[in-house]
Amino acid sequence: MNPPVTMKETHQRRLLANRYQLIDMVGSGAMGQVYRAEDKLLGGVTVAVKFLSQALLNSKMRDRFEREATVSALLGEKSNHIVRVRDYGVDEKEIPFYVMEFLKGESLSNVIKFRPLNLERFLKIVRQICFGLECAHKGIMFEGEMCPIIHRDIKPSNVLVVQDPALGELVKILDFGIAKLIQSGEAQTQSFMGTLAYCSPEQIEGKELDSRSDIYSLGVMMYEMLTGEMPIFPENSSFGGWYEAHHYAKPKPIPAKFRLPSDLESLIFQCMAKAPGERPQTATDILKKLEKLESSPAESEQETLVAKPKPRTDKAIKSTKPTFRKTSPKGDDICLKMTWPEDKPQQKIVFPHVVRASEGNFASLWVMLNEEDIANRLSSIRYNQFVFITNPHPMILWITLLYHREHGPRWLPCYLDLKSSSGQRFARLLGESGYYWILFFALEKGKKCQHVLTTSIAADQCQNLQQWADKSQLLPGGKPQITKRMLKKEFEKLKPTIENKLKASYTTSRNGSSL
């Protein structure tokens, strides 16, 4: 007698929808199983296919599964930090499935399993998680209205860390399987769904939820990311035990051995406040606080002030926020070993360049000036702004300004063509890293890099750069020279406004603190 065929064997080796060749199962959860597959229509591109569990084949769960696919597809189009869904269907046995991007990476739970994150890596990862949550909480257009999305199961195992060749560590939020799409006039299900160790007090009660419930879960996860421990322990692991713990137990203090900034500790405990009103109200609020932490004095004596003008509303123009950022000694060492490219003339020019190092790829701006001019700029206020035009050809004007009260402005403009693969990669790299290096080469000193500065990019601007890169993939290309002329005209209009604001910022900075 032949043994019974398992669910795994049923799905394996099948050609699904005459397109997806299933290969093997790579994961399973409460909602179903995930398989690695090849998309034959696209030449064998590897994808992931998720099936709804046969144990859940009822109309309610089918609707939820389809909604999960819809939510993930719409969110994935808006954020690079949410897994992207490409297709949805039902197989010959009436089992629903959807197809998503296949990600080779490691879950955050595995990343922190044996060792907590250092502060630098923590900030990079949690910032990307917040970008994804910010996108979900702001909502998607669904059935004619903008609907916020609450994940309701934020935990390390639902965060994937992927090594991207252009961006370095890329973070993706997974499993919107129990996410709640909030539509006006719709009552929420009064029942508990989620993971007990990470759920908010209001979630464990089955109350109506908003984005602040995800923020509580994020706070628990941030504590675990930095310490390797949970902030709250129940007397027992039952539902009642966790109910008592989340409602009444005070989170453990973070051990002093971790030497975390007091502002970061305060932020983590604010996220875990029992009352939603006492937490940060949005993921955007958390991003602003993280930005200040990333920009606070740490390792170097060099400080950079980045000023912010009021953004224009007639075009897609954004600017950075005032912020201090330190240069990295390790980054300096890498950059000071760089030499001027053979294919570039030795004259006063500026151009973007990807610095490739063992630690990853880094965005940089290479500048050749007179030696005296460089010396005058090392104590300047540093400012950056990005201007995006879509028609007739999608292109970004990237403005960097070094302003000194005595020596005036030194403008360093360059352009990123978003219909080219190099422009796409560079815009994403800027958005992911949140900063870039400025490498100075002196005309009188030959081809060796003489000095290095670092300039940060505001969190909202980082997100815009990635969204512009995504948007440009869908836009038609036109005549780039026309767009470039338009951007040059816009640049000339912006110069007086930017310079006036930099003068004011310089005066304020000199009166308030030393640079």
C-alpha positions in Angstrom: 0.0 0.0 0.0 1.4 3.4 -1.0 1.8 6.0 1.8 -0.6 9.0 1.7 0.5 12.0 -0.3 1.5 14.9 1.9 0.6 18.6 1.2 4.3 19.2 0.4 4.4 16.4 -2.1 1.1 17.6 -3.7 2.5 21.0 -4.5 6.1 20.1 -5.4 7.1 19.5 -9.0 4.0 21.1 -10.4 3.7 23.7 -13.1 1.3 26.2 -11.5 -1.0 28.3 -13.7 1.1 27.1 -16.7 3.8 29.5 -15.6 5.3 28.8 -12.1 7.4 25.6 -11.8 7.4 24.7 -8.1 10.7 23.5 -6.7 10.7 23.0 -3.0 9.0 24.3 0.2 11.0 27.0 2.0 8.7 27.9 4.8 5.3 27.4 6.5 3.2 29.2 9.0 -0.3 29.5 10.4 -1.8 30.8 7.1 0.0 28.4 4.7 3.1 27.2 3.0 5.7 29.0 0.9 7.5 27.4 -2.1 10.5 28.4 -4.2 9.5 28.4 -7.8 10.7 29.5 -11.3 8.7 31.9 -13.4 8.9 30.2 -16.8 7.3 33.2 -18.6 10.1 35.4 -17.4 12.9 33.1 -18.3 13.2 31.1 -15.0 13.3 34.1 -12.6 13.1 32.7 -9.0 9.9 33.6 -7.2 8.1 32.6 -4.0 4.6 31.1 -4.1 2.4 31.1 -1.0 -0.5 28.7 -0.7 -3.4 29.0 1.8 -3.4 26.1 4.1 -5.9 23.4 3.3 -7.0 23.4 6.9 -8.2 27.0 6.4 -10.2 26.5 3.2 -13.4 28.4 4.0 -14.8 31.5 2.5 -13.7 33.8 5.4 -10.1 32.6 5.2 -10.1 32.8 1.4 -11.2 36.4 1.6 -8.5 37.2 4.1 -5.9 35.5 2.1 -6.9 37.4 -1.1 -6.9 40.6 0.9 -3.4 39.8 2.2 -2.2 39.4 -1.4 -3.9 42.7 -2.4 -2.5 44.6 0.6 1.0 43.3 0.1 0.9 44.0 -3.6 -0.2 47.6 -3.1 2.2 48.2 -0.2 5.1 46.6 -2.1 4.6 49.1 -4.9 4.9 52.0 -2.4 7.8 50.8 -0.3 11.0 49.0 -0.9 10.8 47.7 2.6 7.8 45.5 2.2 7.9 42.2 0.3 6.4 42.6 -3.2 3.5 40.5 -4.5 3.4 40.0 -8.3 0.4 37.6 -9.0 -2.6 36.0 -7.4 -4.7 33.0 -8.4 -6.4 29.7 -7.6 -5.0 26.3 -8.6 -6.9 23.4 -10.1 -7.9 22.2 -6.6 -9.4 25.6 -5.7 -6.5 26.4 -3.3 -5.7 30.1 -3.4 -2.0 31.2 -3.9 -0.1 34.3 -4.6 3.4 34.9 -6.1 5.9 37.3 -4.5 9.5 38.2 -4.9 12.0 35.6 -3.7 14.3 37.0 -1.1 17.6 35.4 -0.1 18.2 36.6 3.4 18.1 36.0 7.1 15.3 36.7 9.4 16.0 39.3 12.1 15.3 36.6 14.7 18.2 34.6 13.4 20.4 37.7 13.1 20.0 38.5 16.8 19.8 34.9 18.0 23.3 34.7 19.4 24.4 38.3 19.6 22.5 41.6 19.9 23.1 44.3 17.3 25.7 47.0 17.7 24.3 50.6 17.7 25.2 51.4 14.1 23.6 48.3 12.6 20.6 48.7 14.8 19.9 52.2 13.6 20.2 51.2 10.0 17.9 48.2 10.4 15.3 49.9 12.6 15.1 52.9 10.4 14.2 50.8 7.4 11.6 48.9 9.5 10.1 52.3 10.3 10.0 53.3 6.6 8.0 50.2 5.9 5.6 50.8 8.8 5.3 54.5 7.9 4.1 53.5 4.4 1.7 50.9 5.7 0.2 53.2 8.4 -0.3 56.0 5.9 -2.4 53.6 3.9 -3.3 52.4 0.4 -6.1 53.3 -1.9 -8.6 50.4 -1.6 -12.1 50.4 -3.0 -12.0 54.1 -3.6 -10.7 55.3 -0.2 -7.4 55.7 1.5 -7.1 52.9 4.1 -4.4 52.7 6.8 -2.8 49.3 7.3 -1.9 47.9 10.7 0.5 44.9 10.6 -0.5 43.5 14.0 2.3 41.0 14.1 5.6 43.0 14.2 8.3 40.7 15.5 11.9 39.7 14.5 10.8 36.6 12.5 8.6 38.8 10.3 11.6 41.0 9.3 14.0 39.8 6.7 17.5 41.2 6.2 18.7 40.8 2.6 22.1 41.5 1.2 21.6 43.8 -1.8 24.6 44.2 -4.2 23.8 47.9 -4.7 22.3 48.9 -1.3 24.0 46.7 1.2 21.7 45.5 3.9 18.1 45.9 2.8 15.3 45.2 5.3 11.9 43.8 4.2 8.8 43.4 6.4 7.0 40.1 5.8 3.7 38.5 6.4 0.8 40.9 6.3 -1.4 37.8 6.9 -3.2 39.2 9.8 -2.9 42.9 8.9 -5.9 45.0 9.4 -7.1 47.3 6.6 -9.1 50.1 8.3 -12.0 51.3 6.2 -14.4 54.0 7.3 -17.6 52.6 8.7 -16.1 49.2 9.2 -16.1 47.7 12.7 -12.9 45.9 13.7 -13.0 42.2 14.7 -13.1 42.1 18.4 -10.7 39.2 18.9 -7.0 38.7 19.6 -4.7 38.0 16.7 -0.9 38.3 16.9 2.1 36.9 18.8 1.7 37.1 22.6 5.3 38.2 23.4 5.1 41.3 21.2 1.4 42.4 21.2 0.2 45.6 22.8 -2.1 45.7 25.8 -5.0 46.8 23.6 -4.3 44.1 21.1 -4.4 41.3 23.7 -7.8 42.7 24.8 -9.1 42.4 21.3 -9.8 46.2 21.2 -9.9 48.4 18.1 -6.3 49.1 17.0 -4.4 51.8 15.3 -0.8 52.3 14.2 0.3 52.8 17.9 -0.2 49.1 18.5 2.5 48.3 15.9 4.7 50.9 17.6 4.4 49.0 20.9 5.5 45.8 19.2 8.3 47.7 17.6 9.4 48.9 21.0 9.5 45.3 22.3 11.5 44.3 19.3 14.0 47.2 19.5 14.7 46.2 23.1 15.4 42.7 22.0 17.5 43.8 19.1 19.9 45.7 21.3 20.0 43.4 24.3 19.2 39.9 23.1 16.6 39.7 25.8 12.9 40.3 26.2 11.8 43.4 28.2 8.8 41.7 29.8 8.4 38.2 31.2 5.1 36.7 32.3 4.7 34.4 35.3 3.8 31.7 32.9 3.5 31.5 29.1 -0.3 31.3 29.0 -2.6 33.9 27.5 -3.5 35.1 31.0 0.2 35.3 31.9 1.0 37.5 28.9 -2.1 39.6 29.5 -1.0 40.4 33.0 2.6 41.1 31.9 1.7 43.5 29.0 -0.8 45.4 31.2 1.0 45.6 34.5 4.7 44.5 34.3 7.2 47.3 34.0 9.8 46.6 31.3 13.3 45.7 32.6 15.9 48.5 32.6 18.5 48.1 29.8 21.7 46.8 31.4 24.4 49.5 31.7 26.9 47.3 29.9 25.3 48.1 26.6 26.1 51.8 27.0 23.2 53.1 24.9 22.4 56.8 24.4 19.9 57.9 27.0 17.7 59.4 24.3 17.5 55.9 22.6 16.6 54.2 25.8 13.9 56.8 26.4 12.5 56.2 22.9 12.4 52.5 23.4 10.5 52.7 26.7 8.2 55.3 25.3 7.2 52.9 22.5 6.4 50.3 25.2 4.1 52.7 27.2 1.0 50.9 28.3 -1.3 53.7 27.1 -1.3 54.4 23.4 -1.4 58.1 24.0 1.9 58.0 25.8 3.8 56.4 22.9 5.2 58.1 19.8 2.1 58.6 17.7 3.5 57.6 14.3 6.4 55.8 12.7 7.4 59.2 11.3 7.9 60.5 14.9 10.2 57.6 15.6 12.2 58.3 12.4 12.7 61.9 13.4 14.1 60.8 16.8 16.3 58.2 15.2 17.7 60.8 12.8 18.8 62.9 15.7 20.5 59.9 17.3 22.3 59.1 14.0 23.4 62.7 13.7 24.6 63.2 17.3 28.3 63.6 18.2 30.0 60.2 18.5 33.4 59.4 17.1 34.9 62.3 15.2 35.7 66.0 15.9 34.3 67.0 12.6 30.7 68.4 12.6 28.5 69.1 9.6 25.5 71.4 9.7 22.9 70.8 7.1 20.2 73.5 6.8 16.7 73.2 5.5 14.7 75.8 3.5 11.0 75.7 3.1 10.2 73.1 0.4 8.7 74.4 -2.8 5.3 73.0 -3.7 5.2 73.5 -7.5 7.6 70.7 -8.3 8.9 67.6 -6.5 11.5 69.5 -4.5 12.6 68.3 -1.1 15.4 69.4 1.3 17.3 68.1 4.2 16.7 69.0 7.8 19.2 70.8 10.0 21.4 68.1 11.4 24.9 67.3 12.7 26.7 64.3 11.4 30.1 62.9 12.1 32.5 61.5 9.6 33.6 58.0 10.2 37.3 57.4 10.8 37.1 54.1 8.9 35.3 55.9 6.0 38.0 58.5 5.9 40.7 55.8 5.6 38.8 54.2 2.7 38.3 57.5 0.9 41.8 58.8 1.4 43.2 55.8 -0.5 41.1 56.8 -3.6 42.7 58.1 -6.7 41.2 60.3 -9.5 39.8 58.2 -12.3 41.8 58.0 -15.5 38.8 58.8 -17.7 38.1 62.1 -15.9 39.9 65.3 -16.8 42.0 67.0 -14.1 40.0 70.2 -13.9 37.3 71.8 -11.7 34.5 69.3 -12.0 32.2 67.3 -9.7 30.6 63.9 -10.3 28.9 61.1 -8.4 30.8 57.9 -7.8 30.1 54.6 -6.0 32.9 53.7 -3.6 33.2 49.9 -3.4 34.8 48.5 -0.2 34.8 45.3 1.7 32.1 46.8 4.0 29.8 47.4 1.1 29.1 50.1 -1.5 28.9 53.8 -0.5 27.6 56.9 -2.3 30.2 59.7 -2.8 30.6 63.0 -4.6 34.1 63.6 -6.1 35.3 67.2 -6.4 38.4 68.7 -7.9 39.2 72.3 -6.8 42.2 74.5 -6.1 44.0 73.5 -2.9 43.3 76.9 -1.3 39.6 76.6 -2.2 39.4 73.2 -0.5 41.1 74.5 2.6 38.5 77.3 2.8 35.6 74.8 2.5 36.5 72.3 5.2 34.8 74.4 7.9 31.8 75.3 5.8 28.2 74.7 6.4 27.1 71.7 4.3 23.8 71.6 2.7 22.0 69.3 0.2 18.8 69.3 -1.7 17.3 67.2 -4.5 15.0 68.3 -7.3 13.1 65.8 -9.3 11.4 66.3 -12.8 9.6 63.5 -14.5 8.8 64.9 -18.0 10.1 64.7 -20.7 12.7 62.5 -19.0 12.9 61.5 -15.3 16.0 63.1 -13.7 17.2 64.3 -10.3 19.3 67.5 -9.8 21.5 66.8 -6.7 22.6 70.0 -5.1 25.4 70.1 -2.6 26.5 73.5 -1.2 29.5 74.3 0.9 28.9 77.8 2.4 31.5 79.9 4.3 30.7 83.3 5.6 34.0 84.8 4.4 34.6 82.8 1.2 30.9 82.5 0.1 29.2 79.6 -1.6 30.7 76.7 -3.5 28.0 75.0 -5.4 28.5 71.3 -6.3 25.6 70.3 -8.6 25.3 67.0 -10.5 22.5 65.0 -12.2 21.2 61.5 -11.8 19.4 60.1 -14.9 16.7 57.8 -13.5 16.2 55.9 -16.8 19.8 54.6 -16.6 20.7 51.7 -14.4 23.6 53.6 -12.8 21.3 56.6 -12.0 18.7 54.2 -10.5 21.3 52.4 -8.4 22.8 55.6 -7.1 19.5 57.2 -6.1 18.6 54.0 -4.2 22.0 53.9 -2.6 21.7 57.5 -1.4 18.2 56.7 0.0 19.3 53.5 1.8 22.5 54.9 3.4 21.1 58.3 4.4 24.5 60.0 3.8 27.3 60.4 1.3 31.0 61.2 1.3 32.5 64.3 -0.4 36.0 63.5 -1.6 38.3 66.5 -2.4 41.1 66.3 -5.0 43.5 69.3 -5.4 44.5 70.5 -8.8 48.0 71.1 -7.5 48.4 67.7 -5.8 47.8 65.2 -8.6 45.4 62.4 -8.3 45.3 61.5 -4.6 42.3 62.3 -2.4 43.3 65.1 0.0 40.2 65.5 2.3 36.9 63.8 3.1 33.7 65.2 4.5 30.3 63.5 5.2 26.8 64.9 4.7 23.6 63.3 5.9 20.3 63.1 4.1 17.0 63.6 6.0 14.9 60.5 6.6 11.9 61.7 4.5 14.3 62.7 1.7 15.8 59.2 1.7 12.4 57.7 1.2 11.7 60.1 -1.6 14.8 59.1 -3.4 13.8 55.5 -3.4 10.2 56.3 -4.4 11.5 58.5 -7.3 13.7 55.6 -8.5 10.7 53.2 -8.3 8.4 55.7 -10.1 10.9 56.3 -12.9 10.9 52.6 -13.8 7.3 53.0 -15.0 7.8 56.4 -16.7 8.7 56.8 -20.4 12.1 58.2 -21.3 12.2 61.3 -23.4 14.9 63.8 -24.2 17.3 64.0 -21.2 19.0 67.2 -22.5 15.6 69.0 -22.3 15.0 67.9 -18.7 18.6 68.9 -17.8 18.0 72.4 -19.1 14.9 72.7 -17.1 16.7 71.6 -14.0 19.5 74.1 -14.6 16.9 76.9 -14.8 15.3 75.7 -11.6 18.8 75.6 -10.0 19.4 79.2 -10.9 16.1 80.2 -9.3 16.8 78.3 -6.1 20.3 79.7 -5.6 19.4 83.0 -4.0 16.8 81.5 -1.6 19.2 78.7 -0.5 22.1 81.1 0.0 20.0 83.5 2.1 18.9 80.7 4.3 22.4 79.4 4.7 23.6 82.9 5.7 20.9 82.9 8.4 21.8 79.4 9.5 25.5 80.4 9.7 24.7 83.4 11.9 22.4 81.4 14.2 25.0 78.6 14.5 27.8 81.0 15.3 25.7 82.7 18.0 24.4 79.5 19.4 27.3 77.0 19.2 30.6 76.4 17.5 30.9 74.5 14.3 
